[in-house]
Structures are given as C-alpha cells and as structure tokens.
Amino acid sequence: MDVNSGSNVQGTWGFSTNPGESYLSGNIKLAPPGKAVVNIALFKSEFNIVTYPKYSGRGWSVTHSQNTKKIVLNVIKANTDDDGEYTLELTYLSSAGTPLTDTYGIRLNVLVIPYYPPDSFDSGSKTSDEGKSVTIKCEPEGSPKPIEIIWEKNNVRIRKTNTDNPNLVFSNVTRNDIGTYVCKASNKAGSALTNPSTQLTVKCK
C-alpha cells in the first residue's frame, strides 16, 4: 500500500470470530526495514483498541467495527519512519477450547519525492584543465529507491541512470564537454521540485 509522505491512509484487515469461538488478545506492530519492531496498538478487548502514545499523539487510531467485521488502522500524516510491515496478531479460543493465533500483514510504502540535501550535488560552476578527470555530483534522496536520474547537457538528454550510479564522470575532459549540465530526478512519488545545474568550463591546452 503506497502513501505519499504527509498524507493520511487507512490500513484495513477483515476479521471476525466464528460461532463458538471467543476472542482472547490482539496487537498491531510495525517492523520498519532494518530497525527494531515497534508496538502500535493493543487490544484491551475485541472492540476496545488502545493506540500507544507515540502514535495516538499523532492522531492515529484503530477501530474494529461489529457491523463490517473490519479492523482499520488510521494513519495520520505518514512519514518515512512509518514505512514498513504492519502486522495484526489476534488470538482467540476455538470452539474446542484451543488457543489459535492468526496474523495479517499490510506493507506500507511511504513515498517521498526526490530532494537534494546539502552537499548532495554540484551547482554553480566547475572548472578543469583539459585532459583531467571531472565528476559532477548528483545524489538525491527520496523513497522509493533507486531514484531515476536524467542528465541533460544544454537541454539535450545525454544519460539515463539512477542513484546506484548517479554521478556524471568525465575521465578525460575535453573542450567538447563545455556546457551546462542539469540533473533531473524522479521516482514513484514524482519528480524533484528543483533541478540542480552546473556550468562546466574546460581550460584548453
């Protein structure tokens, strides 16, 4: 499930007990990529679900409707810390008196339009002697990755790449490389709001 950073979204699970079954306990947890699991909500009862302060303070809530038989996680102003796998775990007694546990997952992908942190790109001008190696840097951030990068020279596309290999490298710069270079970044969330440019000047021998 995709959501743009700063937007609201609902994660929905369908669940209901069968005749003869009774609810015991439940919780919702988030497993962010590469980070520790975080508690989101605890079921005080089947229809009384308490969201932990870190999330209730942001306006998040969880509801379980008896009419629709759905459990809904209301995510408010999602940010990149909310990206990950959300797991609903419910334990109930079967009609035979045996505890049963079901788990349900939702993957939330928080999308961030590419942007340029300080020192992530070369802007302004760059000067080199002819025959030298020159690198023009363009290393945008955003989510998801890899981010697509289009390099243009004097408004003409010259290279398509991504953030796995983003920079423009001249191993032996010549006078033919003189010009204005623009880095344009985009991903599933959209295109960067600004496009850094570099004027390359070559001192000819």
VENURRA-V401170 format. One record per residue. N is the residue number from 1. RES is the residue in three letters. PSI is psi in whole degrees, 0 to 359 (none if undefined). Layout:
n->N res->RES psi->PSI
n->N res->RES psi->PSI
//
This chain:
n->1 res->MET psi->125
n->2 res->ASP psi->143
n->3 res->VAL psi->137
n->4 res->ASN psi->144
n->5 res->SER psi->133
n->6 res->GLY psi->354
n->7 res->SER psi->167
n->8 res->ASN psi->151
n->9 res->VAL psi->156
n->10 res->GLN psi->130
n->11 res->GLY psi->128
n->12 res->THR psi->131
n->13 res->TRP psi->139
n->14 res->GLY psi->128
n->15 res->PHE psi->140
n->16 res->SER psi->148
n->17 res->THR psi->153
n->18 res->ASN psi->164
n->19 res->PRO psi->134
n->20 res->GLY psi->349
n->21 res->GLU psi->150
n->22 res->SER psi->142
n->23 res->TYR psi->141
n->24 res->LEU psi->304
n->25 res->SER psi->166
n->26 res->GLY psi->158
n->27 res->ASN psi->163
n->28 res->ILE psi->131
n->29 res->LYS psi->156
n->30 res->LEU psi->131
n->31 res->ALA psi->94
n->32 res->PRO psi->147
n->33 res->PRO psi->122
n->34 res->GLY psi->11
n->35 res->LYS psi->170
n->36 res->ALA psi->151
n->37 res->VAL psi->140
n->38 res->VAL psi->137
n->39 res->ASN psi->130
n->40 res->ILE psi->310
n->41 res->ALA psi->153
n->42 res->LEU psi->136
n->43 res->PHE psi->112
n->44 res->LYS psi->327
n->45 res->SER psi->180
n->46 res->GLU psi->327
n->47 res->PHE psi->12
n->48 res->ASN psi->100
n->49 res->ILE psi->124
n->50 res->VAL psi->127
n->51 res->THR psi->138
n->52 res->TYR psi->150
n->53 res->PRO psi->324
n->54 res->LYS psi->328
n->55 res->TYR psi->324
n->56 res->SER psi->329
n->57 res->GLY psi->341
n->58 res->ARG psi->4
n->59 res->GLY psi->6
n->60 res->TRP psi->152
n->61 res->SER psi->164
n->62 res->VAL psi->133
n->63 res->THR psi->149
n->64 res->HIS psi->108
n->65 res->SER psi->127
n->66 res->GLN psi->333
n->67 res->ASN psi->313
n->68 res->THR psi->349
n->69 res->LYS psi->35
n->70 res->LYS psi->144
n->71 res->ILE psi->125
n->72 res->VAL psi->126
n->73 res->LEU psi->118
n->74 res->ASN psi->108
n->75 res->VAL psi->125
n->76 res->ILE psi->128
n->77 res->LYS psi->65
n->78 res->ALA psi->141
n->79 res->ASN psi->180
n->80 res->THR psi->337
n->81 res->ASP psi->344
n->82 res->ASP psi->357
n->83 res->ASP psi->135
n->84 res->GLY psi->192
n->85 res->GLU psi->121
n->86 res->TYR psi->127
n->87 res->THR psi->124
n->88 res->LEU psi->123
n->89 res->GLU psi->124
n->90 res->LEU psi->134
n->91 res->THR psi->134
n->92 res->TYR psi->163
n->93 res->LEU psi->132
n->94 res->SER psi->171
n->95 res->SER psi->340
n->96 res->ALA psi->1
n->97 res->GLY psi->14
n->98 res->THR psi->129
n->99 res->PRO psi->133
n->100 res->LEU psi->140
n->101 res->THR psi->128
n->102 res->ASP psi->143
n->103 res->THR psi->144
n->104 res->TYR psi->134
n->105 res->GLY psi->148
n->106 res->ILE psi->129
n->107 res->ARG psi->118
n->108 res->LEU psi->121
n->109 res->ASN psi->112
n->110 res->VAL psi->116
n->111 res->LEU psi->135
n->112 res->VAL psi->124
n->113 res->ILE psi->139
n->114 res->PRO psi->141
n->115 res->TYR psi->168
n->116 res->TYR psi->103
n->117 res->PRO psi->163
n->118 res->PRO psi->141
n->119 res->ASP psi->16
n->120 res->SER psi->355
n->121 res->PHE psi->158
n->122 res->ASP psi->126
n->123 res->SER psi->165
n->124 res->GLY psi->244
n->125 res->SER psi->157
n->126 res->LYS psi->131
n->127 res->THR psi->138
n->128 res->SER psi->153
n->129 res->ASP psi->147
n->130 res->GLU psi->138
n->131 res->GLY psi->351
n->132 res->LYS psi->167
n->133 res->SER psi->135
n->134 res->VAL psi->137
n->135 res->THR psi->128
n->136 res->ILE psi->119
n->137 res->LYS psi->140
n->138 res->CYS psi->101
n->139 res->GLU psi->73
n->140 res->PRO psi->158
n->141 res->GLU psi->166
n->142 res->GLY psi->179
n->143 res->SER psi->133
n->144 res->PRO psi->167
n->145 res->LYS psi->159
n->146 res->PRO psi->151
n->147 res->ILE psi->133
n->148 res->GLU psi->138
n->149 res->ILE psi->129
n->150 res->ILE psi->125
n->151 res->TRP psi->133
n->152 res->GLU psi->145
n->153 res->LYS psi->119
n->154 res->ASN psi->44
n->155 res->ASN psi->15
n->156 res->VAL psi->128
n->157 res->ARG psi->132
n->158 res->ILE psi->342
n->159 res->ARG psi->140
n->160 res->LYS psi->127
n->161 res->THR psi->200
n->162 res->ASN psi->184
n->163 res->THR psi->356
n->164 res->ASP psi->335
n->165 res->ASN psi->69
n->166 res->PRO psi->331
n->167 res->ASN psi->154
n->168 res->LEU psi->119
n->169 res->VAL psi->129
n->170 res->PHE psi->113
n->171 res->SER psi->336
n->172 res->ASN psi->81
n->173 res->VAL psi->141
n->174 res->THR psi->176
n->175 res->ARG psi->337
n->176 res->ASN psi->345
n->177 res->ASP psi->356
n->178 res->ILE psi->135
n->179 res->GLY psi->185
n->180 res->THR psi->124
n->181 res->TYR psi->133
n->182 res->VAL psi->135
n->183 res->CYS psi->122
n->184 res->LYS psi->123
n->185 res->ALA psi->142
n->186 res->SER psi->156
n->187 res->ASN psi->194
n->188 res->LYS psi->334
n->189 res->ALA psi->336
n->190 res->GLY psi->195
n->191 res->SER psi->149
n->192 res->ALA psi->145
n->193 res->LEU psi->339
n->194 res->THR psi->153
n->195 res->ASN psi->105
n->196 res->PRO psi->144
n->197 res->SER psi->151
n->198 res->THR psi->129
n->199 res->GLN psi->114
n->200 res->LEU psi->125
n->201 res->THR psi->134
n->202 res->VAL psi->125
n->203 res->LYS psi->111
n->204 res->CYS psi->147
n->205 res->LYS psi->none
//
